[in-house]
Amino acid sequence: MKVMQKYFLALVPPAEILDKAHKIKIALRDQFGIKYALKSPPHITLKMPFSYNEAKEDVLVANLQEHLKGQEAFRVKIDGVGTFGNRVIYLAIEDSEILRSCQRGLTKFCKERLHLTQELSDRNYHPHLTVAFKDLKANHFSDALAFVKQESFTTVYYAAELTLLKRIDGVWILHRSLRFSSDELPSS
């Protein structure tokens, strides 16, 4: 029987950064009732959610691992806070050509090999780490934004793997980590 499951592809920061970003989400829930962002761990989306046959998940992972051959580890900088309108607040990710190249390569791979639809967000990629969205009410926006700006942090890490997230019981879980084949950290 064919069971379609929801997945997406992302960069997930190391534990200490994950924890800091998660604490911001928890504080937003506690102070403003904003909890939708807690349905997924902090991450930088590279491919928006898509449906895929769960029975072929190992094939999906094998194809992704093949695609990642030669992908170099790269620097990711979290610096500042941004918004999309007055409904989304995020930690800003410094744009870089290697991050864009990684995302474009995944978009092309997903379209050609997995036959997935190319989303508008695939073409207009803006790297970010969301901390509040969907249930962020307009009357809380300014206060929530000021809070995130106060709690935000600047840090750098090296991304050396892609994470496949899977939706289970309405929550996104870190399902599989796929190391970049060329995961030596750059010098500098």
Secondary structure, DSSP 4 states (H G I P E B T S, - for coil): ---EEEEEEEE---HHHHHHHHHHHHHHHHHH---GGGGS-S-EEEEEEEEEEGGGHHHHHHHHHHHTTTPBPEEEEEEEEEEETTTEEEEEE---HHHHHHHHHHHHHHHHTS-PPPPHHHHS---EEEEE-SS--HHHHHHHHHHHHHH---EEEEE-EEEEEEEETTEEEEEEEEE-SB-PPPP-
